[in-house]
Amino acid sequence: MKDSIQSINELIADQKPGYSLDQRFYTDPAIYELELDKVVYRNWIFAGHASQLPDSGDFRVLNVAGESAIIVRGSDGTLKGFANVCRHRGSLVCLEERGHAEKFTCPYHGWMYDIDGKLFAARNMPDDFDMASHSLKTVSVETVHGLIFVCFTDEPLSLEGCRRDMAEPMAMFDFENLKVAATKSYEIPANWKLSVENYQECYHCATAHPEYARMHTLMLDEDKKARVQKKMLDSMDACGLKKIEIDFFNEAARPGEMGYGYSRTALFNRYKTGTRDGSPVAPLLGNLTDYDNGASDFNFGPFSFMLAYSDHVVAYVFTPIDHNSSKCEIYWMVRGDAEEGKDFDVDELTWLWDITTISDKEIIVNNSKGVHSKYYQPGPFSGMEKEERSYIEWFLRELQRP
């Protein structure tokens, strides 16, 4: 193992700045195992909105890279997290993705746990068996202004900076009182880094995403983008939005804290929001009074990204399934009092990012096939891939973190 880590460190040292990763970072199982310890299990992952678990006993299961967590509203009304692993012989306890439970019963031998994780029934055990020492193991769960985050370590990064600094931009869209209108999950047969890297850059947007490109301005050069951006900035105040920029994202994160960031970018003039024709798809969020023709990017750590239009929020979460496959989960959120069928149509709400993600899946799979070729060698990043470059540089530093 020591020799393997030394070999990986040498590979990192040989990584050429400004170039994509060496093939081994996508194909070597030893590197993947190191990633799990240094990156995946150490960082917070978005797991839904608090409104999805309103009552004691409401739960959902989050599966990430071979680990499984039960997130449940406990008897005291707080959210709790437990490893979905029976303390008897290790079977998964909860086989449903979500629901409501008065107790959790292991399907293997029938051990029963209450919604606070305590074992209360284990038949045919010795008289001196101590139930109290066989409760479900805990998993870290926190909320940030209504958003649920899970971390598979007992000593997670602090969320206090994020909770404090993101309070103002999140309040503009009233994140606390959003609700999830729809969710979709996309399995991608490719290493997880290829999925995240694809999301990090818009160099491919004009080529691969005509639906996205006709409304979003990220693929413009700086001069053209500045002109459209000025019009949005001039209208923000009147619409109830503030000019805020936050950059404590991964590479700029404070020591011991999860990285986070916020910015707002203009849409093309005739698009008020991210829909087929740019027309409103749901009621305005929070206390917004009008559309400024913009969309905000929220970044929460290395796996969770959100795009806030004036009338809905789209959350993207990328996680590994195993070494060669990953998952993208999308949540579409609207204001809490919006009614489906009256205030919004789910098909229209989900159209843009569903069609975009289906296209991205094909792109990522083709990328993976090429990366596995004997002819692959790292290529140089363009100026429009600076976020991807920063992400990779952060990732490499994390692999070497003591």
QUIHU-V662658 format. One record per pair of residues at least 24 apart in sequence whose ideal C-beta (glycine too) atoms are under 6 Angstrom apart, sorted by the first residue. I is the first residue (numbers start at 1). J is the second residue. If there is no record, write none. Layout:
I & J
I & J
//
This chain:
4 & 30
12 & 396
18 & 380
18 & 381
19 & 378
19 & 380
20 & 378
20 & 379
23 & 376
26 & 191
26 & 371
29 & 323
32 & 323
34 & 399
36 & 65
38 & 398
38 & 399
38 & 401
39 & 398
40 & 65
41 & 152
41 & 153
42 & 153
43 & 301
43 & 302
44 & 149
44 & 151
44 & 258
44 & 301
45 & 150
45 & 303
46 & 149
46 & 304
46 & 317
47 & 71
47 & 148
47 & 150
48 & 148
49 & 146
49 & 178
49 & 180
50 & 143
50 & 146
50 & 148
51 & 179
52 & 180
57 & 100
57 & 101
57 & 102
57 & 115
58 & 100
59 & 101
60 & 98
61 & 94
61 & 97
62 & 150
64 & 319
65 & 320
67 & 152
69 & 139
69 & 150
70 & 94
71 & 141
72 & 115
74 & 115
74 & 116
75 & 115
75 & 116
79 & 141
81 & 139
81 & 141
81 & 150
82 & 117
82 & 136
83 & 137
83 & 139
86 & 111
87 & 134
145 & 170
145 & 175
145 & 176
146 & 175
146 & 176
157 & 257
157 & 258
158 & 256
158 & 257
159 & 258
161 & 254
161 & 257
162 & 258
162 & 260
165 & 246
166 & 260
169 & 244
169 & 262
172 & 241
172 & 286
173 & 285
173 & 286
173 & 308
174 & 285
174 & 286
177 & 336
178 & 333
179 & 336
180 & 331
180 & 333
181 & 332
181 & 334
182 & 332
182 & 346
182 & 350
183 & 331
184 & 330
185 & 329
186 & 328
186 & 357
186 & 361
187 & 327
188 & 326
188 & 361
188 & 364
189 & 325
189 & 365
190 & 364
190 & 365
190 & 368
192 & 320
192 & 326
194 & 364
194 & 367
194 & 368
195 & 318
195 & 326
195 & 364
196 & 318
197 & 388
198 & 360
198 & 364
200 & 387
200 & 388
200 & 391
201 & 385
201 & 388
203 & 382
203 & 384
203 & 385
208 & 359
208 & 363
209 & 356
209 & 359
211 & 355
212 & 356
215 & 267
215 & 268
215 & 271
217 & 266
228 & 266
229 & 266
232 & 266
232 & 292
232 & 293
232 & 294
235 & 292
236 & 292
239 & 288
239 & 289
239 & 290
239 & 292
240 & 287
240 & 288
240 & 289
241 & 292
249 & 299
250 & 302
250 & 394
251 & 390
251 & 394
258 & 301
259 & 301
260 & 299
260 & 300
261 & 299
262 & 298
263 & 297
264 & 294
264 & 296
266 & 294
267 & 293
273 & 309
273 & 310
273 & 311
274 & 309
274 & 352
280 & 311
281 & 311
281 & 344
281 & 348
281 & 349
282 & 311
282 & 312
282 & 334
282 & 338
282 & 343
282 & 344
283 & 335
283 & 338
283 & 343
284 & 310
284 & 311
285 & 335
314 & 353
//
